[in-house]
Amino acid sequence: MVIEIMRYIYDGKILEGRIISRPNRFLAEVDLDGQLVLCHVKNTGRMRELMVKGAKCYIREVNNPNRKTKYDVISLVHKGILVNIDSQIPNRVIADAFENSQIRGWENPDSLRREVSVGKSRLDMLVEKDGQKLFVEVKGVDLMKADFQATFPDAPTTRGTKHLRELEDLVKKGNQAMVIFCLHREDAKDFRPNFKMDPEFFKTFYEVLQAGVQARAYTCKVGRDYIELDKEIKILSKEEAKSELDQ
């Protein structure tokens, strides 16, 4: 079977700039050819190692007269690697991957629905194949430790822990469930939950795996105007992750 790699391409003009500052979670000041422009940041994460003064970035011009900002920051260069920071894009990338048979074990699905209500919240998608239902929650990842070790979250996330428990409940009711970590960069070699940042998420993650929730991690190739799914990478076992903590 030949798998077609789907590439999400941003429309609009893409321009190169340099980060000056980040006044708040939603805004960045960017040097664009000597002119200071205010840009929308499509990611409320901390990104302290990415959003630094002088970092090369790519911004997209948005032709919307109703917006206060004329540009979106879509990617940053970190240690020579281009990192997408658009928090809305991982769901799009993973949905396209399911529909184009790039997710192992779920090739040629019968249907896919986005934004599915479960209890009092929503999960990112529901995939159906041969009578089986797979509920999916996608987490975008941009934080990298030393030695190409990807990790999540970069800030405490009670919402993320809640989603894991919801996936666990769905498994107990006879469904299948999966959390997918979509890395906005291509240089990661493996993935582990971030114990130092959120011990509860770390603990819950391995507990729900024991209960039958599946987990995957994928890197993405990123260009100045595109992002596409690249490859599946290893998720460390609890024992491997614990041994890292002891070092």
C-alpha positions as CSV (number, residue, x, y, z in Angstrom):
1,M,0.0,0.0,0.0
2,V,1.3,3.4,-1.0
3,I,0.7,6.0,1.7
4,E,0.3,9.6,0.5
5,I,2.0,12.1,2.9
6,M,-0.4,14.9,3.5
7,R,1.2,18.4,3.9
8,Y,-0.7,21.2,5.5
9,I,0.3,24.4,3.7
10,Y,-0.4,27.8,5.2
11,D,-2.0,30.3,2.9
12,G,-1.1,34.0,2.8
13,K,2.3,35.7,2.6
14,I,5.0,34.2,4.9
15,L,7.7,36.6,6.2
16,E,10.9,36.2,8.2
17,G,11.4,38.2,11.3
18,R,13.1,38.2,14.8
19,I,11.4,37.9,18.1
20,I,11.8,41.1,20.2
21,S,9.5,40.3,23.2
22,R,6.3,38.5,24.3
23,P,4.2,41.1,26.2
24,N,1.6,38.4,27.0
25,R,0.5,34.9,26.1
26,F,-1.3,36.0,23.0
27,L,1.1,38.6,21.5
28,A,4.7,38.9,20.3
29,E,6.6,41.9,19.2
30,V,8.6,41.0,16.0
31,D,11.3,42.8,14.1
32,L,10.2,42.7,10.5
33,D,13.0,44.3,8.3
34,G,13.6,46.9,11.0
35,Q,10.0,47.6,11.7
36,L,8.3,46.5,15.0
37,V,5.1,44.6,14.3
38,L,2.6,43.1,16.7
39,C,1.8,39.5,16.0
40,H,-0.8,37.0,17.4
41,V,0.7,34.0,19.1
42,K,-1.4,30.9,18.3
43,N,-0.1,29.1,21.4
44,T,-0.7,30.0,25.1
45,G,2.1,27.6,26.3
46,R,5.1,29.0,28.1
47,M,7.6,28.2,25.3
48,R,10.3,29.8,27.4
49,E,13.1,28.1,25.5
50,L,11.6,29.0,22.1
51,M,10.2,32.5,22.4
52,V,13.5,34.2,23.2
53,K,14.7,37.6,22.1
54,G,16.5,37.4,18.7
55,A,15.0,34.1,17.7
56,K,14.3,33.8,14.0
57,C,10.6,33.4,13.3
58,Y,8.2,33.1,10.5
59,I,5.0,35.1,10.5
60,R,1.9,34.8,8.3
61,E,0.2,37.9,7.0
62,V,-3.5,37.8,7.7
63,N,-5.9,39.9,5.6
64,N,-8.7,40.4,8.1
65,P,-9.7,44.0,8.7
66,N,-11.5,43.0,11.9
67,R,-8.4,41.8,13.6
68,K,-6.2,43.9,15.9
69,T,-3.0,42.2,14.6
70,K,-2.1,41.8,11.0
71,Y,0.2,38.8,11.5
72,D,0.4,35.3,13.2
73,V,3.6,33.8,14.4
74,I,3.6,30.2,13.0
75,S,7.1,28.9,13.6
76,L,10.4,29.6,15.4
77,V,14.0,28.4,14.9
78,H,15.4,26.6,17.9
79,K,18.9,25.2,17.8
80,G,18.8,25.2,14.0
81,I,15.5,23.3,13.9
82,L,12.2,24.9,12.7
83,V,9.5,24.4,15.3
84,N,5.8,25.0,14.5
85,I,4.0,26.8,17.4
86,D,0.5,26.8,16.0
87,S,-1.5,25.0,18.7
88,Q,-4.4,24.5,16.4
89,I,-2.5,22.5,13.9
90,P,-1.8,19.1,15.6
91,N,-5.5,18.1,15.4
92,R,-5.5,18.9,11.7
93,V,-2.3,16.9,11.1
94,I,-3.5,13.9,13.0
95,A,-7.0,13.9,11.4
96,D,-5.4,14.0,8.0
97,A,-3.0,11.2,9.1
98,F,-5.9,8.9,10.1
99,E,-7.8,9.6,6.8
100,N,-4.7,8.9,4.8
101,S,-3.8,5.6,6.6
102,Q,-0.7,6.9,8.4
103,I,-1.8,5.8,11.8
104,R,-0.6,2.2,12.5
105,G,-3.5,-0.2,13.0
106,W,-6.1,2.2,11.9
107,E,-5.5,2.3,8.2
108,N,-8.5,3.0,5.9
109,P,-11.0,4.0,8.6
110,D,-14.7,4.1,7.8
111,S,-15.3,7.5,9.3
112,L,-13.8,10.3,11.4
113,R,-15.5,13.0,13.4
114,R,-13.9,16.0,15.0
115,E,-14.7,17.6,18.4
116,V,-16.7,14.8,20.0
117,S,-18.7,15.4,23.2
118,V,-17.9,13.0,26.0
119,G,-19.5,13.7,29.3
120,K,-19.0,17.4,30.1
121,S,-16.1,17.9,27.8
122,R,-15.0,17.3,24.3
123,L,-12.3,15.0,22.9
124,D,-10.6,15.7,19.7
125,M,-11.9,13.0,17.4
126,L,-13.7,9.7,17.0
127,V,-12.5,7.2,14.4
128,E,-14.5,4.2,13.4
129,K,-13.4,1.1,11.6
130,D,-15.0,-2.3,11.2
131,G,-17.4,-1.6,14.0
132,Q,-14.8,-0.5,16.4
133,K,-14.8,3.0,18.0
134,L,-11.5,4.8,18.8
135,F,-11.7,8.0,20.8
136,V,-8.6,10.2,20.3
137,E,-7.1,13.1,22.2
138,V,-4.2,14.9,20.6
139,K,-1.6,16.8,22.5
140,G,0.8,19.2,20.7
141,V,4.4,19.0,21.9
142,D,7.2,21.6,21.4
143,L,9.3,21.1,24.5
144,M,12.6,19.2,24.1
145,K,15.1,18.2,26.7
146,A,18.7,17.3,26.1
147,D,19.6,14.5,23.8
148,F,16.5,15.0,21.7
149,Q,14.1,13.9,24.4
150,A,10.6,15.3,23.8
151,T,8.3,15.8,26.7
152,F,4.9,17.1,27.7
153,P,3.5,19.3,29.3
154,D,5.5,22.5,29.5
155,A,3.2,23.8,32.2
156,P,0.9,22.0,34.8
157,T,-2.2,20.7,33.0
158,T,-5.2,19.6,35.0
159,R,-7.2,19.6,31.8
160,G,-4.7,17.2,30.2
161,T,-5.0,14.8,33.2
162,K,-8.8,15.0,33.0
163,H,-8.7,14.0,29.3
164,L,-6.6,11.0,30.2
165,R,-9.1,9.9,32.8
166,E,-11.9,10.3,30.3
167,L,-10.1,8.1,27.8
168,E,-9.7,5.5,30.6
169,D,-13.5,5.6,31.3
170,L,-14.2,5.0,27.6
171,V,-12.0,2.0,27.6
172,K,-13.8,0.6,30.7
173,K,-17.1,0.9,28.7
174,G,-15.8,-1.3,25.9
175,N,-14.4,1.3,23.5
176,Q,-10.8,1.9,22.3
177,A,-9.0,5.1,23.2
178,M,-5.7,6.7,22.3
179,V,-3.7,9.8,23.3
180,I,-1.5,11.0,20.5
181,F,1.5,13.4,21.1
182,C,2.1,15.3,18.0
183,L,5.6,16.9,18.0
184,H,5.8,20.2,16.2
185,R,9.4,19.4,15.1
186,E,11.4,16.6,13.5
187,D,14.4,16.1,15.7
188,A,13.0,14.1,18.7
189,K,14.1,10.5,19.1
190,D,11.7,9.5,21.9
191,F,9.0,10.9,24.2
192,R,8.2,10.8,27.9
193,P,5.7,12.7,30.1
194,N,7.2,15.6,32.1
195,F,7.4,14.5,35.7
196,K,9.2,17.6,36.9
197,M,6.5,20.0,35.4
198,D,3.4,17.9,36.3
199,P,3.9,14.8,38.5
200,E,0.1,14.1,38.5
201,F,0.0,14.0,34.7
202,F,3.0,11.7,34.7
203,K,1.4,9.3,37.2
204,T,-2.0,9.4,35.5
205,F,-0.5,8.7,32.0
206,Y,1.1,5.4,33.1
207,E,-2.0,4.4,35.0
208,V,-4.3,4.8,32.1
209,L,-1.9,2.9,29.9
210,Q,-2.2,0.0,32.3
211,A,-6.0,0.3,32.0
212,G,-5.8,-0.1,28.2
213,V,-5.5,3.4,26.8
214,Q,-3.2,3.4,23.8
215,A,-0.5,6.1,23.3
216,R,1.5,7.2,20.2
217,A,4.0,9.9,19.5
218,Y,4.8,11.3,16.1
219,T,7.3,13.9,14.9
220,C,6.5,16.4,12.1
221,K,8.5,17.9,9.3
222,V,8.2,21.7,9.4
223,G,8.9,24.2,6.7
224,R,8.4,28.0,6.6
225,D,4.9,27.5,5.2
226,Y,4.0,23.9,5.9
227,I,3.9,21.0,8.4
228,E,3.5,17.3,7.7
229,L,3.5,14.1,9.8
230,D,6.9,12.5,9.7
231,K,7.5,9.3,11.8
232,E,6.3,7.5,14.9
233,I,8.8,7.5,17.8
234,K,9.2,5.5,21.0
235,I,7.3,6.4,24.2
236,L,9.4,5.5,27.3
237,S,8.0,3.0,29.6
238,K,7.4,4.0,33.2
239,E,10.5,2.1,34.3
240,E,12.6,3.8,31.6
241,A,11.2,7.2,32.6
242,K,11.8,6.5,36.3
243,S,15.4,5.5,35.6
244,E,15.9,8.9,33.9
245,L,14.6,10.6,37.1
246,D,17.1,8.8,39.2
247,Q,20.1,9.9,37.1
